[in-house]
Every structure is written in structure tokens, then in C-alpha cells.
Amino acid sequence: MPLKTEPVMINFGPQHPSTHGVFRMRITFDGEVIVDMEPIFGYLHRGIEKLAESRTYTQNIPYTDRLDYLASMSNNLAYVMAVEKLAGIAVPERAEYLRVIMAELMRIASHLIAVGALLNDMGAFFTPFMYMFREREKILDLFEMVCGQRLTYNYMRIGGVSHDIPEEFLPAVKRFIDEMPGFVDEYDQLLAENEIVLARTKGVGILPVELAINASASGPVLRASGVKWDIRRADPYSVYDRFDFEIPTGKMGDAYDRYWVRIQEMRQSTRIVKQALGQLPQGEVRAKVPATFRPPQGEAYSHIEGPKGELGFYLVSDNSPNPYRFKVRAPSLINLTVLRDLCLGWKLADAIVIFGSIDICMGEVDR
Amino acid sequence: MTTPLSGRDVARQIGEHLPDAVTDFDETAVFVNGEALLEVARFLKENSELGFDYLAAITAVDFFQHFEVIYHLTSIKYNHSIVLKTRCCTRESPTLPSVIGLWRGADLQERDIYDLMGIAFEGHPNLKRIFLWDGFQGHPLRKDYQSAT
């Protein structure tokens, strides 16, 4: 007599260490194999887009810290760039360099978390994570020097940055930049050819290049699928056109490539910071912009290459001190469009690795 | 550098193909009417000179008299971009065709707009609230939304 079987539905999350925040996947299994999956969002929805409509442009900067709170500097940068585009404000050159330095340090810190958390999801419980935290800690120390904060920086200002760097910053960042390539070598030594890492990620969750583009994937997820698309190069903003750096791309678009691209990007970010420090000019760090001002009626979309992908802000002004519409193009949310496609046919333990390899931050997904 | 295509040129190209679709244009954007949206989007994606293969973002704005829905399109192949805009003039049950068949990237963004702005996208296979719960009343990003507290 044939055995009667039926699919089983389980809820994965919202409270689970591998959901990287409060996120739920409703997964249907046939035996151990995933046959359907639905991501469920909203547990961290705070209505930031609505809140921003009743605050002035300047007051909204700290809100952007709380989107992707693992990359607050990048959020600050994307937002103030959109306001500057809207109001036609020029930024002093020294401030542009400081912004690039902070944004690239932020990228390293965010990728460290991404890789560390991915290894955690694979079962390498907290040892690799602590290696990554060792370097991230140094970056947070640097940020603390410039703005007094370690997570929500509120450092960028419309027209520049809040303070010039203190005396002790330059020697500290130089030391970090000299040491960092050695640390990345160390990760490579531990992880790049690690048998378990290879077994768990090679060929797992392949994102074909056509789907990656069609589904608006961006950042390391898009590049791991082999698309050489990086907004710092494709549509240079700030002073990125003055630096020499490579855009690493993957070949297969599997979880390993997404991991690998992030490791390589840390090396490239280190190079950019080094060049920026070499070229750093003297001068003002902030244009004279009143705390409350009224940009002319109009709209502006500005995007940057954030650590997680294309981070864009679309602002509409009605010539009042508050934005009429404040919209965030959140890479973490849009990169999850393909999650179901990547997970089908794999087992639960693989789904966790696939999800980890996309690298999201729920603060940005739910906003 | 991503080249922003001029709204005038793209409007002309669309007009040659779909005569009644374009309602207006400016330097960077083309305005089309809602019924023609899907056809225009298909043209922008499949035309060999334009090749808009990447939907960067969809945004909806409430202007009281109408909702404006804004599509930021990019071509990764040619590294150029255009802004496509359309309007919904009713507040009761505004509807637009879904572009998910052309760009899968519209999936979660259209659900986001449906949830917070209350614009329905016809043809979306899973159109339901994304952030707020099913029994939630109203759409918070609308300008006339009154919160309960």
C-alpha cells in the first residue's frame, strides 16, 4: 500500500536568530524539500516615510540612521545628496572626501557583518563573527572619534558634514587601512577554501543574470550574478570618479559568489579610503545652509551604491520646510524579491544560507 | 555617467509607436495615461535603442487632485535612464496596470504602494498588504489619512 504524504507548512521566524531581525518566512515542505515559500514583512514597520513628512529636511537626517542601522553613514549620505540635488546646494571638496572615507569604511563594516552573520547561519557559531567584529570595532572607534556615536551617526549635514575630523583620526584610520588587507587575507585563509563553506554555498541558491536584472536586484547580489554594475562607476557621485578601484563580479551567482564579492569589495574599499586620504584637501567641511530652509518646488531622485545595493531617496518639495514626499528606495527590500525563486527545491538549512547571503537589514526592509 | 534621456526625445519615440499614450513631457520625464502604461512600458523595455531592462524604483505621491506614480527606469545595457510618470485621478479606487510581467522587480514595490497609498495594480498575482496587517483601515501615506490616535 502506498504511503500517503502531505505537505507541511512551518513558520520560520519572526523571532529567530537567522532571520537577522524580525522577519517571517512561511515555508511549505514536501518531506524536507521546500516547495513553496512566502516572505512576510512588516514587524519593524515604523512609518518613517510618513513621519518624515512632518519634520524639516534637517530633522530627517537622524531618521535615515534608523533605516539600515548597520550602514547609517551610507543612509545619511544618500539622503543629504538628494536634498542637495533638490535645493541645488554645493558641497565643499573636503566634505566630499570625508563623506567618501566614511561611506567606504561603512561598507567594510557592513560587509563584515554580512559575512560574519552568513557564517553564523552555516553553523560556525560566533567564532568567525567575532573575527569580523574585531575589525568592525575599529571602524566604530573611528566613527566615534568623528561624531561621538557608534551606531546612529547623524554625521552628514545638508551641504557637508557636521564636524571636521579630530587630530587623532588620521593616524588611526591610516593604521587601520594598513592593517585591513592582512585581516582580509586572514578571512580568506580561514574561509575561502574551507570545506564546509564550499559545501554549504557552492551552487546553492543560484540567481541567473537575467532574473537578477529583471527583479531589480542590486549591490553585491547583482554583481555576484556577473553584472558589472556599480553606481560608483556607472553613475559616479561625490568624488568617486577620482579613485581607481575594481568592481568584483561573480560567475555563477550562487551564495558563495555573493560571499566572495563582499570579501573583494572590502579590499577595494580599503583602496578607495587610502586614495581619498592621500588626496584629502584642506578647507571648509560645510556649506552655509540654514537649519530650516525651503527648497524650491520640485522633485529629486538621488541614488548611491550602498553596502546592500542601490540606495535611493526620492524627495518632492512643495516649497515648505518639510518634504512633501520622502521615499526610500530600499535595496534590502527589493533584493528579497527573488528569495522565493532562490529557495525552491532546497532544504531548510539551505534556505537559511541563501537568505543570509542576500544580506538584508530589517530596519530598511520594513522602514 | 548614466545619461538621463530627454523627455522630449523619448516622448517622440513613444508617440511614433503609440500615438495617444503620451500626455505630456518635460526635460527628464514622460507622462503617459494610465490605460497605455503597460504598452508604453513594454515599448521602453523591448525597443532595441532604448532597452530599459532595469526598473530602479516605483514611487507614488498623493497630490490630492491626483496620485502620481513614478517609474525610474534604467538601462544597464546602455547606461541611460528615464522617468516615466502616470496619474490616477480618482481617490475612490485608483487602479493601474501592473508591470510585474515586464519587470519582476515591481512585485514588492507595487505591494508597498498598494498598502500605504491604496493604489491597486491590476494583474499583480499577490496584491495584498505588505507591511500593515490585513484588517488595517486606510492608507497612511495618503495626505488625508487620519490616524486613530
Contacts between the chains, C-beta under 8 A, distances in Angstrom:
chain1	res1	chain2	res2	distance
A	41	B	130	5.5
A	41	B	131	5.8
A	42	B	129	7.8
A	42	B	130	6.6
A	42	B	131	3.9
A	42	B	132	6.4
A	42	B	133	7.4
A	45	B	131	4.1
A	45	B	132	6.9
A	47	B	140	6.1
A	49	B	116	7.4
A	49	B	141	6.4
A	50	B	116	7.8
A	50	B	140	5.2
A	50	B	141	5.8
A	211	B	104	7.1
A	213	B	53	5.4
A	213	B	54	5.7
A	213	B	76	6.0
A	214	B	53	7.3
A	214	B	103	5.9
A	214	B	104	4.9
A	214	B	105	6.7
A	215	B	103	7.7
A	215	B	104	4.1
A	215	B	105	4.9
A	215	B	107	7.6
A	216	B	54	6.4
A	216	B	55	5.3
A	216	B	56	6.8
A	216	B	103	6.6
A	216	B	104	7.5
A	216	B	105	2.5
A	216	B	106	7.9
A	216	B	109	8.0
A	217	B	105	7.7
A	227	B	76	6.6
A	229	B	76	5.5
A	234	B	2	5.9
A	234	B	76	8.0
A	234	B	79	5.8
A	235	B	1	6.0
A	235	B	2	3.8
A	235	B	79	7.7
A	236	B	1	6.5
A	301	B	57	7.2
A	301	B	72	5.9
A	301	B	83	7.5
A	303	B	56	7.1
A	310	B	56	6.4
A	312	B	56	6.8
A	312	B	57	5.7
A	312	B	72	7.5
A	314	B	57	6.7
A	314	B	59	4.9
A	314	B	70	7.1
A	314	B	72	7.7
A	316	B	61	5.6
A	324	B	61	7.5
A	325	B	59	7.4
A	325	B	61	4.7
A	325	B	62	7.8
A	327	B	57	7.7
A	327	B	59	4.6
A	329	B	56	6.8
A	329	B	57	4.1
A	329	B	72	7.8
A	333	B	108	5.7
A	333	B	112	7.5
A	334	B	105	6.1
A	334	B	108	6.3
A	334	B	109	6.8
A	336	B	108	6.8
A	337	B	104	6.1
A	337	B	105	5.9
A	337	B	107	5.1
A	337	B	108	5.5
A	338	B	104	7.6
A	366	B	131	5.9
A	367	B	131	7.7
